[in-house]
Amino acid sequence: MKRALAVIVTSVFAQAVSAEPTALDRSSIPIAAPDYPSITEVDANKVQPPPLQVISPPEKAPNIVVILTDDVGYGVPSTFGGPVDTPTLDRLAQNGLSYTRFHTTALCSPTRSALKAGRNHHMVNVGSVQEIATAFPGNTGQIPNTTAPVAEILRLNGYNTAAFGKWHETALTDTSVSGPQHNWPNRQGFEKFYGFIGAEVNFLRPNIHDGFALVDTDKIRDPDYHFDADIADQAVNWMRAQKTMTPEKPFFVYFATGGVHAPHMVHKKWADKYSGKFDQGWDKLREETLARQLEAGIVPEGTVLAQKPDEVDDWDSHTADERRLYARQAEFFAGLVEHTDYQAGRVVDALEDMGILDDTLVIYISGDNGTSAEGERDGYFNWYSMMNRYPETVEYQLSRLDEWGTITSYPHMAASWAVAFDAPFAWTKQEAGDFGGTRNGTVIHWPNMIKARGEKRTQFSHVIDIAPTILEVAGIPEPEYVNGVKQIPMQGTSLVYTFDNADAEERHKTQYFEMVGNRGIYHEGWFARVIQTTPWNPESRYPITSKEGWELFDLRNDFSLSNNLAKDKPKKLNEMIKVFMEQAVENHVLPLDTRLLDRMDAKTAGRIDLMDGRKSLTVFPGMIGMAEDTFLNVKNTSSRITAAVGVRGDEEANGVILAQGGSHSGWALYVTDGYPAFTYNFLQHQITSLKSSERLPEGESTITYTFDYDGDGRGKGGTAILAVNGKEVARERIERTIMNAYTVDETTDVGVDLSTQVAQSVFPTARDSLFTGTIEAVTVEILE
């Protein structure tokens, strides 16, 4: 009787777990383990064990690689008629499909969040970049668990998953050791993450996370180091290892380069490839790009250049010195674009070397928004000057032109180039109401399943279409529940219907756009929009509550948004405005908020502030990598830093006690050759240092730095005082201070100054800045 029961039990096991993967119920994930009946047989030799449950993707589910570059506008890559060589994108396009009407959201974080969620960016609470999140639903920066990303869906269906490069989806207050970590890459479906969490990175001296841990890049850095090359190495190594260990198991790779977001850092040889190629200026470049686009059929016959913004001066109106500066800026931008494409090419080459390229779905999105115009009129040698409203003169930039793209720079080109690099459109990154801000050339490559070669697809498409496309290709249904939470349905439309049908009827018929008040609406071939603010002028051009500024375009006859029909078709315009408002309410777009840099301050923006209400913070050795939004805000106020340190025996203390920021902007309290000191680095333009004339005595000491702020506004000056054991040892006047942000990519560190160093002339590297004495604690206070 027992033997018979054991056979029955074994049969039940087999029925429970031996079904093909396609028979699994994937509507609720993770897929539940089988409910095994109890075994009554005592002797293991007399009964067969049940098959182990293995969650596998559906049969023939392919490897998937999504490549996303940063700030590459529509008119940049050679694939879409631009002047910059992008051989990897060209190669994929020649053997795949080019989508000439693909759209993003106009800024980084929103595009990335929408891409992986398959929902509009406000639906995942990323209505703008994380640095300017607010308290309103749709803009909090907190991705809800009702919108599980495609990486998590694939992982729970048996895929291996990895992300390399830029993330920029985690709320700034969640980046400290206290978390929460649910919006970090390793909690958003990626088993492996290697890259940076925030908006940008110093390509030559990056702060990198491997999972949740900071990487000591000083150990691996060499003179030729570049972040995008590093992540290509990491991606290639991971893919090879994965296919070695489990060759039958598909993977999903998200390869998101840092390039070409500011800083435009690339080794000089890449920029020199474009020497002289932009001497004709931005006006001529727009014309040349449109001519190539027309010849290649990228834009329809009859397309004209949209009229450039009034603020963009004619190239010929600038002086010879200005043109020399601007041309070199563009050369570095172009060099970084090609370098970025080259690193993506190394990932593609690895797929080919492994013999899996043709059966891998590769989606290469050239830019997460349009080209950045955040360099304003003349560009910047140090882009943090822009963030703090401190324009740099042409003369100053020319004086440092030989350093452009090197570790001492943090450069960004002039805004007028962005208009040219977004041809045939008129506007740029940030402008959600113009395709210069939202249209990005995209290529899909999958030769074993897509018959067409080198063809173009003109159906309207959007970044929210990527996740549904991936799921359809993998044969995985969109789940109703993920980790027990009911999901909001994806809003995107799979692009599979276009793969082998160039004339397929468009399925994505309506799409809103909104970014810091700039807004637009696409609906069945028509487009209406408002240019509310500009990258170089944050002031609203129209009352936000009025209908002023709305424009109307018939996209069936106007690819570049060059013919405003608002006056001719007021009824149609009103219809479009109504559609926008319906979409805005449905997607949590309202209320509209046109503030940009002001919202970098958490208190001003109204978002969660980790330091909310605190006037004092005590930190300890080992606390490193603290982002600016996770540290006490000592900008625009009086403050005091008190450090309890020690010197043992006859040793001589040296190194950083506490530092915030880096060589381009920041402050540091340190000891150099035994002498206590403090440096305030205002954007490299004004560097003020205080230093004691006496060495620290043996034993315990208290070093105090006090800043007496002038008040009466933001970014003002004050008096800096350094004291040791209660005795003043140095006093200096600091004329200007940082008003908005020291940096985006660098951090606050105890006992070291990571990445680049505030006192660069004293500590050339992070290794040099390690404190050799002892630090008991450091207290930072806000004094009012």
C-alpha positions in Angstrom: 0.0 0.0 0.0 2.9 2.4 0.9 4.6 1.6 -2.4 1.5 2.3 -4.4 1.0 5.6 -2.6 4.6 6.6 -3.3 4.1 6.0 -7.0 1.0 8.1 -6.9 2.8 10.9 -5.1 5.7 10.8 -7.6 3.2 11.1 -10.4 1.6 14.1 -8.8 5.1 15.7 -8.5 5.8 15.1 -12.2 2.5 16.7 -13.2 3.1 19.7 -11.0 6.6 20.6 -12.3 7.3 18.9 -15.6 5.1 21.1 -17.8 6.8 23.2 -20.5 7.7 26.7 -19.4 4.9 28.1 -21.7 2.4 26.4 -19.5 3.4 28.2 -16.4 1.0 30.8 -15.0 3.0 33.9 -15.5 0.2 36.3 -14.7 1.4 36.6 -11.1 5.1 36.7 -10.4 7.2 35.4 -8.8 5.8 32.1 -9.9 4.7 30.1 -6.9 6.5 26.9 -6.0 4.6 23.6 -6.5 2.4 22.5 -3.6 4.1 19.1 -3.1 2.1 16.4 -1.3 3.6 14.7 1.6 5.7 11.5 1.2 4.9 8.6 3.4 7.8 6.3 2.3 10.6 6.2 4.9 13.3 4.7 2.8 14.7 7.1 0.1 15.9 4.2 -1.9 12.3 3.1 -2.5 10.9 6.3 -4.0 11.9 8.7 -6.8 12.4 12.4 -5.9 10.2 14.9 -7.8 11.7 17.0 -10.5 13.0 20.3 -9.2 11.1 23.4 -10.3 13.1 25.5 -12.8 11.6 28.8 -13.9 12.6 29.2 -17.5 11.6 31.8 -20.1 9.3 30.6 -22.9 11.0 28.5 -25.5 13.2 30.5 -28.0 13.1 33.6 -25.8 16.1 35.6 -27.1 18.9 37.5 -25.4 17.9 41.2 -25.2 20.3 44.1 -25.2 19.1 47.7 -24.8 21.7 50.4 -25.5 20.9 53.9 -24.4 23.2 56.9 -24.9 22.7 60.3 -23.3 22.0 63.7 -24.7 22.5 62.7 -28.3 20.0 64.7 -30.4 18.3 63.6 -33.6 20.7 65.3 -35.9 23.9 64.0 -34.3 24.6 60.4 -35.5 25.6 59.6 -39.1 22.8 57.0 -39.1 20.2 59.7 -39.0 22.0 62.2 -41.2 24.3 63.8 -38.6 27.9 64.8 -38.9 29.3 62.5 -36.3 30.4 59.0 -37.2 28.5 56.3 -35.4 29.6 53.1 -37.1 28.0 50.8 -34.6 24.6 52.4 -35.0 25.1 52.4 -38.8 26.0 48.7 -38.8 22.9 47.7 -36.8 20.7 50.0 -39.0 22.0 48.4 -42.2 21.0 45.0 -41.0 17.9 46.1 -39.1 15.3 48.7 -38.8 15.6 52.5 -38.2 12.8 54.2 -36.4 12.6 57.8 -37.6 9.7 58.9 -35.4 10.8 57.5 -32.0 10.4 59.8 -29.0 11.7 60.2 -25.5 10.6 62.6 -22.7 13.1 65.5 -23.0 15.1 64.7 -19.8 17.2 61.9 -18.4 15.4 60.3 -15.4 11.9 60.4 -16.9 13.0 58.7 -20.1 14.9 55.9 -18.3 12.0 55.3 -15.9 9.4 55.2 -18.7 11.6 53.0 -20.8 11.9 50.2 -18.2 8.3 50.6 -16.9 6.4 50.8 -20.1 4.3 53.6 -18.5 4.4 57.4 -18.8 7.0 59.1 -16.7 4.5 60.8 -14.4 2.8 57.5 -13.8 6.0 56.2 -12.3 6.4 59.5 -10.3 9.4 60.7 -12.4 7.9 63.8 -14.0 11.3 65.4 -14.1 14.9 64.6 -13.1 15.4 63.3 -9.6 17.4 66.4 -8.6 14.2 68.5 -8.9 11.5 66.2 -7.6 8.7 67.7 -5.7 6.0 66.5 -3.3 3.2 66.1 -5.9 2.1 62.7 -7.2 3.7 62.3 -10.6 6.9 64.2 -9.5 8.0 62.6 -6.2 10.9 60.6 -7.7 9.6 57.5 -5.9 8.9 54.7 -8.4 5.8 52.9 -7.1 5.6 49.1 -6.7 2.5 49.1 -8.9 4.8 49.7 -12.0 7.3 46.9 -11.9 10.1 47.4 -14.5 10.7 45.0 -17.4 13.9 43.8 -15.8 12.1 42.5 -12.8 9.5 40.8 -15.0 12.2 39.1 -17.1 14.2 38.1 -14.0 11.2 36.5 -12.4 10.5 34.6 -15.6 14.0 33.1 -15.8 16.2 35.7 -17.4 19.6 36.7 -16.1 19.7 40.5 -15.9 22.4 43.1 -15.7 22.7 46.9 -16.0 25.8 48.9 -16.8 26.4 52.6 -16.8 24.0 55.4 -15.8 21.0 54.8 -13.6 19.5 58.2 -12.5 16.2 56.7 -11.2 16.8 56.6 -7.5 15.5 59.5 -5.4 18.4 61.4 -4.0 17.4 61.0 -0.4 17.4 57.2 -0.9 21.1 57.0 -1.9 22.5 57.1 1.6 23.4 54.0 3.7 20.0 54.3 5.3 18.2 53.7 2.1 15.5 52.7 1.4 17.1 50.7 -1.4 14.0 49.6 -3.3 14.7 51.9 -6.2 18.3 51.0 -6.6 19.1 48.9 -9.7 19.6 45.7 -7.7 16.0 46.1 -6.3 14.6 47.0 -9.7 15.2 43.7 -11.4 18.9 43.7 -12.1 21.0 40.9 -10.6 24.2 42.8 -11.6 24.8 46.6 -11.6 28.0 48.4 -12.3 27.8 52.2 -12.8 26.7 55.4 -11.2 23.5 56.2 -9.5 23.0 59.9 -10.3 22.7 62.2 -13.3 26.3 62.4 -14.6 29.8 61.2 -13.9 33.3 62.5 -14.2 34.5 60.1 -16.9 38.1 60.1 -15.9 37.5 60.0 -12.1 34.1 58.5 -11.5 32.3 57.4 -8.4 31.2 53.9 -9.3 28.9 51.4 -7.5 29.1 47.7 -8.0 25.7 46.8 -6.6 25.4 48.8 -3.4 29.1 49.1 -2.8 31.5 51.9 -3.9 34.3 50.7 -6.1 37.8 51.8 -5.3 38.7 52.9 -8.8 42.1 54.2 -7.7 43.2 50.6 -7.8 42.3 50.1 -11.4 42.6 53.5 -13.0 45.3 54.1 -15.6 46.1 57.2 -17.8 43.8 55.9 -20.5 40.9 55.2 -18.2 37.4 56.3 -19.4 34.1 55.3 -17.7 32.3 54.2 -20.8 35.2 51.9 -21.8 35.1 50.5 -18.2 31.4 49.6 -18.4 31.9 48.1 -21.9 34.6 45.8 -20.3 32.2 45.0 -17.5 29.3 44.2 -19.8 31.4 42.0 -22.1 32.9 40.1 -19.2 29.5 39.5 -17.7 27.9 38.3 -20.9 30.7 35.9 -21.6 30.6 34.5 -18.1 26.9 34.1 -18.2 26.9 32.2 -21.5 29.8 30.0 -20.2 28.0 29.0 -17.1 24.4 28.7 -18.5 24.5 28.9 -22.3 20.9 27.9 -22.7 19.7 30.8 -20.4 18.9 34.1 -22.1 20.0 37.4 -20.6 18.8 41.0 -20.6 21.5 43.7 -20.6 20.8 47.4 -20.2 23.9 49.3 -21.4 23.4 53.0 -20.6 26.4 55.1 -21.3 27.5 58.2 -19.4 28.3 59.8 -22.8 27.4 62.3 -24.0 26.0 64.0 -20.9 28.2 66.7 -19.5 31.1 66.8 -18.8 32.3 66.4 -22.4 35.4 64.6 -21.3 37.1 62.4 -23.9 40.8 61.8 -24.7 42.1 64.4 -27.1 42.7 61.9 -30.0 38.9 61.5 -30.4 38.2 65.2 -30.5 41.1 65.7 -33.0 39.4 63.4 -35.5 36.9 66.3 -35.9 39.5 69.1 -36.2 38.1 71.8 -38.5 34.9 69.9 -39.2 32.7 72.5 -37.4 34.5 75.6 -38.5 31.6 76.4 -40.8 29.4 77.0 -37.7 26.0 75.9 -36.5 23.9 77.5 -39.3 25.7 75.8 -42.1 25.7 72.5 -40.1 21.9 72.6 -39.9 21.7 72.9 -43.6 24.2 70.2 -44.3 22.4 67.8 -41.9 19.0 68.4 -43.5 20.5 67.8 -46.9 21.9 64.4 -45.8 18.6 63.5 -44.1 16.6 64.3 -47.2 19.0 62.3 -49.4 18.8 59.3 -47.2 15.1 59.4 -46.8 15.3 60.0 -43.1 12.9 62.9 -43.4 10.2 63.2 -46.0 10.7 65.1 -49.2 9.8 68.8 -48.7 11.0 69.0 -45.1 12.5 72.3 -44.2 14.5 73.5 -41.2 12.3 74.8 -38.4 13.2 78.4 -37.6 15.9 78.5 -34.9 15.1 80.3 -31.6 15.6 84.1 -31.6 18.2 83.8 -28.9 20.5 81.7 -31.2 22.7 84.2 -33.0 24.0 83.7 -36.5 27.4 82.1 -36.6 28.8 84.9 -38.7 27.8 87.5 -36.0 30.4 86.1 -33.6 34.1 87.2 -33.4 36.9 85.1 -34.6 37.9 84.2 -31.0 34.3 83.1 -30.2 34.1 80.9 -33.3 37.5 79.3 -32.5 36.2 78.5 -29.0 32.8 77.2 -30.2 34.3 75.0 -32.9 36.7 73.3 -30.4 33.8 72.7 -28.1 31.9 70.9 -30.8 34.9 68.8 -31.7 35.0 67.4 -28.2 31.3 66.8 -28.2 31.6 64.9 -31.5 34.6 63.0 -30.3 32.7 61.9 -27.2 29.7 60.8 -29.3 31.9 58.6 -31.5 33.8 57.2 -28.5 30.5 56.3 -26.9 29.3 54.5 -30.0 32.6 52.7 -30.2 32.1 51.3 -26.7 28.6 50.2 -27.6 30.2 48.6 -30.6 32.4 46.5 -28.3 29.3 45.1 -26.7 27.9 44.3 -30.1 31.2 42.7 -31.2 31.2 40.5 -28.1 27.7 39.2 -29.1 29.0 38.4 -32.5 32.1 36.7 -31.1 29.9 34.5 -29.0 27.9 33.6 -32.1 24.6 35.0 -30.7 24.3 38.5 -32.3 21.7 37.5 -34.9 19.5 35.9 -32.3 19.8 38.8 -29.9 17.2 41.6 -29.9 19.4 44.7 -29.9 17.6 48.0 -29.3 19.9 51.0 -29.7 18.3 54.3 -28.7 20.6 57.2 -29.7 19.9 59.6 -26.8 17.6 59.8 -23.9 16.5 63.3 -25.1 17.7 66.0 -27.4 21.1 67.5 -27.4 21.8 69.6 -24.3 21.6 73.4 -24.5 22.6 73.7 -20.9 25.9 75.3 -21.9 23.9 78.5 -22.5 25.3 81.2 -24.8 29.1 80.6 -24.7 29.5 77.2 -23.1 31.5 76.4 -20.0 34.9 75.1 -19.1 33.3 74.2 -15.7 29.7 73.3 -16.2 29.0 73.6 -12.5 29.3 77.4 -13.1 26.0 77.2 -15.0 24.3 75.4 -12.2 25.3 78.2 -9.9 24.5 81.1 -12.2 28.1 82.1 -12.8 28.7 82.7 -16.6 32.2 82.1 -17.9 33.6 84.5 -20.4 34.9 83.5 -23.8 38.3 84.9 -22.7 38.4 82.7 -19.7 37.5 79.6 -21.6 40.0 80.3 -24.3 42.7 80.7 -21.7 42.0 77.0 -20.7 41.2 75.6 -24.1 44.2 73.3 -24.1 42.8 71.7 -21.0 39.4 71.0 -22.6 38.2 67.5 -22.0 40.9 66.7 -19.5 40.6 66.0 -15.8 41.0 69.7 -14.9 37.9 70.6 -17.0 34.2 69.9 -16.7 33.1 71.2 -20.0 29.9 71.8 -22.0 29.5 73.4 -25.4 27.5 76.5 -26.3 23.7 76.1 -26.6 23.6 77.0 -30.3 25.3 73.8 -31.2 22.5 71.9 -29.5 20.0 73.5 -31.9 22.2 72.4 -34.8 22.7 68.9 -33.5 18.9 68.5 -33.2 18.2 69.4 -36.9 15.8 69.6 -38.5 14.1 70.8 -35.4 14.4 74.1 -33.6 14.7 73.3 -29.9 16.6 71.0 -27.6 16.8 68.9 -24.4 14.3 70.1 -21.8 11.8 71.1 -24.5 9.0 68.6 -24.3 7.1 70.7 -26.7 9.5 70.2 -29.6 10.9 67.1 -31.3 14.4 68.6 -30.9 13.9 67.7 -27.3 12.1 64.4 -27.7 12.8 62.7 -31.0 15.7 60.3 -30.9 17.0 58.0 -33.7 16.4 54.4 -32.7 17.5 51.1 -34.4 16.1 47.6 -33.7 18.3 44.7 -34.8 17.2 41.0 -34.7 18.2 39.3 -38.0 17.0 35.8 -37.1 13.4 37.1 -36.6 13.1 40.3 -38.6 13.2 39.7 -42.3 13.6 43.3 -43.4 17.1 44.7 -43.8 18.1 48.4 -43.8 14.6 49.6 -43.8 13.0 52.6 -42.0 9.9 52.6 -39.9 7.8 55.8 -39.7 5.1 54.9 -37.3 4.9 57.2 -34.2 6.7 55.4 -31.4 7.7 56.3 -27.9 10.0 55.1 -25.2 7.1 53.5 -23.3 6.8 51.1 -26.2 10.1 49.4 -25.4 9.0 47.3 -22.4 5.9 45.9 -24.2 8.1 45.1 -27.2 10.5 43.2 -25.1 7.8 41.2 -23.4 6.1 40.3 -26.7 9.5 39.2 -28.2 10.2 37.1 -25.1 6.8 35.5 -25.2 6.1 36.7 -21.6 2.7 38.2 -20.8 2.4 41.4 -18.9 1.8 40.3 -15.3 -1.2 41.3 -13.3 0.6 41.0 -10.0 4.3 41.4 -9.2 5.5 40.5 -5.7 1.9 40.4 -4.6 1.1 43.9 -5.8 -1.5 44.5 -8.5 0.1 46.3 -11.4 -1.0 49.4 -13.3 -1.3 48.2 -17.0 1.6 49.3 -19.3 0.7 52.2 -21.5 3.1 51.5 -24.3 2.4 49.7 -27.6 4.6 46.8 -28.7 6.5 47.6 -31.9 6.6 44.0 -33.1 3.7 44.9 -35.4 6.1 47.1 -37.4 8.9 44.5 -37.7 7.9 43.1 -41.0 5.3 45.5 -42.2 6.6 49.0 -43.1 3.1 50.1 -43.9 1.3 48.8 -40.8 -1.2 51.2 -39.4 0.1 53.2 -36.6 -1.0 51.9 -33.2 0.4 54.5 -30.8 -2.0 57.3 -31.7 -1.9 59.6 -28.6 1.0 60.7 -26.5 1.4 63.7 -24.2 4.7 65.4 -23.4 5.6 67.6 -20.4 8.7 68.8 -18.7 8.9 71.7 -16.2 6.0 73.3 -17.9 7.1 72.7 -21.5 4.3 70.6 -22.9 2.9 69.0 -26.1 0.3 66.6 -27.3 0.4 64.2 -30.2 -2.9 62.8 -31.4 -3.6 61.0 -34.7 -1.1 63.0 -36.9 -1.5 66.4 -35.2 0.8 68.0 -32.6 0.1 71.0 -30.3 2.7 72.5 -28.0 3.8 75.3 -25.7 7.5 76.4 -25.4 7.0 77.6 -21.8 10.6 78.2 -20.8 14.0 77.8 -22.5 17.2 76.1 -21.3 18.9 79.5 -21.1 16.0 81.4 -19.5 13.9 79.8 -16.7 11.3 82.6 -16.8 7.9 81.6 -18.1 7.1 83.1 -21.5 3.3 82.8 -20.8 1.0 82.6 -17.8 0.9 78.9 -17.0 -2.9 78.9 -16.5 -3.7 80.5 -19.9 -3.9 79.2 -23.4 -1.3 81.7 -24.6 1.7 80.2 -26.5 -0.1 77.1 -27.8 1.0 76.2 -31.4 -0.5 73.6 -33.8 1.2 71.5 -36.4 0.0 69.0 -39.0 2.7 66.3 -38.8 1.3 64.6 -42.0 2.8 67.5 -43.9 5.2 69.0 -41.5 8.0 66.7 -40.2 10.1 69.5 -38.5 7.3 71.5 -36.8 8.0 74.5 -39.1 4.4 75.7 -39.9 2.3 76.8 -37.0 -1.4 76.5 -37.9 -2.8 77.8 -34.6 -4.4 80.9 -36.1 -5.7 79.0 -39.1 -7.3 76.2 -37.2 -8.4 77.4 -33.7 -11.0 74.7 -33.4 -8.5 72.0 -34.0 -6.1 73.6 -31.5 -8.8 73.7 -28.8 -9.5 70.0 -29.5 -5.8 69.2 -29.0 -5.6 71.3 -25.8 -8.5 69.3 -24.5 -6.8 66.0 -25.2 -3.7 67.3 -23.5 -5.6 68.2 -20.3 -7.4 64.8 -20.3 -4.0 63.1 -20.5 -2.5 65.4 -17.9 -5.2 64.6 -15.4 -5.1 60.9 -16.1 -1.3 60.7 -15.8 -0.8 62.9 -12.7 1.0 65.6 -14.8 -0.7 68.5 -12.9 0.0 70.9 -11.3 2.6 72.3 -13.7 5.8 73.5 -12.1 8.2 75.6 -14.2 11.0 75.9 -11.7 14.2 74.2 -12.6 17.4 75.0 -10.6 15.4 76.4 -7.7 14.0 72.9 -7.2 17.4 71.5 -6.6 16.9 72.6 -3.0 14.8 69.9 -1.3 13.1 72.4 1.1 12.2 74.8 -1.8 10.9 71.9 -3.9 8.9 70.4 -1.0 10.2 66.9 -1.5 11.4 64.5 1.2 14.5 66.0 2.9 16.6 63.5 4.8 18.0 66.4 6.9 14.5 68.0 7.4 14.7 70.4 10.3 18.1 69.2 11.5 20.7 71.9 12.4 23.5 69.5 13.3 25.0 66.3 11.9 27.8 64.2 13.4 29.6 61.9 11.1 32.3 59.3 11.6 35.2 57.5 9.8 33.9 55.2 7.1 31.1 57.4 6.1 31.9 58.1 2.5 30.0 58.6 -0.7 27.2 60.8 0.8 25.3 62.6 -2.0 24.6 66.2 -1.5 20.9 65.6 -0.8 21.7 63.2 2.0 24.0 65.7 3.9 23.3 68.8 5.9 22.8 71.8 3.6 25.5 74.4 4.6 24.9 76.6 1.5 23.6 80.1 1.9 23.9 80.1 5.6 26.4 80.5 8.5 27.9 77.2 9.6 30.5 75.5 11.8 32.5 72.3 11.4 34.1 70.7 14.6 36.5 67.8 14.2 37.9 65.8 17.0 41.2 64.3 15.7 44.3 62.7 17.1 48.1 62.5 16.4 50.0 59.6 17.9 53.6 59.6 18.9 56.0 61.3 16.5 53.8 60.7 13.4 52.7 63.6 11.3 49.0 63.8 10.4 48.1 64.3 6.8 45.0 64.1 4.7 41.3 65.1 4.5 39.1 65.1 7.6 35.9 66.0 5.8 35.2 67.1 2.2 32.2 67.9 0.1 32.4 68.2 -3.7 35.6 68.0 -5.7 38.2 69.9 -7.7 35.5 71.7 -9.7 33.6 73.0 -6.7 33.5 72.2 -3.0 35.2 72.6 0.4 37.5 70.5 2.5 38.8 70.5 6.1 42.2 68.8 6.1 45.7 68.6 7.5 48.8 69.0 5.3 52.2 67.9 6.7 50.8 68.4 10.2 49.3 71.8 9.6 45.4 72.2 9.9 43.9 73.8 6.8 40.6 74.5 5.0 40.0 75.2 1.3 36.8 76.6 -0.3 36.7 76.0 -4.1 34.3 78.3 -5.8 34.0 76.7 -9.3 37.8 76.9 -9.8 37.4 80.7 -10.3 38.1 81.6 -6.7 39.9 79.2 -4.4 40.3 80.4 -0.8 42.6 78.5 1.6 43.2 79.0 5.3 46.2 77.3 7.0 47.5 77.3 10.6 51.1 78.4 11.1 51.5 75.7 13.8 51.4 71.9 13.5 48.9 69.8 15.4 50.2 68.8 18.8 50.6 65.2 19.8 47.5 63.7 21.2 43.9 64.8 20.9 42.9 68.1 19.2 39.7 69.9 18.2 39.8 71.7 14.8 37.0 74.2 14.2 36.0 75.9 11.0 33.4 78.6 11.2 31.8 80.5 8.3 30.0 83.7 9.1 27.7 84.2 6.1 26.9 87.8 4.9 23.3 86.9 4.3 20.9 89.0 2.1 20.4 86.4 -0.6 21.9 83.3 -2.1 25.5 82.7 -3.1 26.9 85.6 -1.1 30.2 85.8 0.7 31.3 85.7 4.3 34.2 85.4 6.7 36.0 82.0 7.2 37.7 81.3 10.5 40.0 78.3 11.4 40.7 77.5 15.0 42.7 74.7 16.8 41.8 73.9 20.4 39.8 77.1 20.8 42.6 79.4 19.4 42.0 81.2 16.1 44.8 80.3 13.7 43.6 81.7 10.4 41.0 84.1 9.0 40.1 84.8 5.3 37.3 86.5 3.4 35.4 84.4 0.9 33.7 86.7 -1.7 31.3 84.2 -3.3 29.8 80.9 -2.3 27.9 78.1 -4.1 24.1 78.8 -4.2 22.6 75.7 -5.8 24.9 72.7 -5.8 28.5 71.9 -5.3 28.4 69.0 -7.8 26.1 66.3 -9.0 28.4 63.4 -9.2 30.7 63.9 -6.3 30.1 63.3 -2.6 30.8 64.1 1.0 33.4 61.9 2.6 35.0 61.5 6.0 38.7 60.8 6.2 39.2 60.9 2.4 38.2 63.0 -0.7 36.9 60.6 -3.3 36.9 61.1 -7.1 38.5 64.5 -7.6 39.9 66.5 -4.7 38.8 70.0 -3.6 42.4 70.9 -2.6 43.8 69.4 -5.8 47.2 71.0 -5.5 47.6 69.4 -2.1 46.1 66.0 -2.7 46.4 64.9 -6.4 44.4 61.7 -5.9 42.0 60.1 -3.4 44.8 57.8 -2.2 46.9 60.9 -1.3 44.0 62.4 0.7 43.5 59.5 3.1 43.8 60.8 6.6 46.8 59.3 8.5 45.8 60.5 12.0 42.7 59.4 13.9 39.2 60.9 13.6 36.9 60.5 16.5 34.0 62.4 15.0 33.1 65.5 12.9 30.1 67.6 13.7 28.6 70.0 11.1 26.2 72.7 12.3 24.0 75.3 10.7 24.2 78.6 12.6 21.4 81.1 12.3 
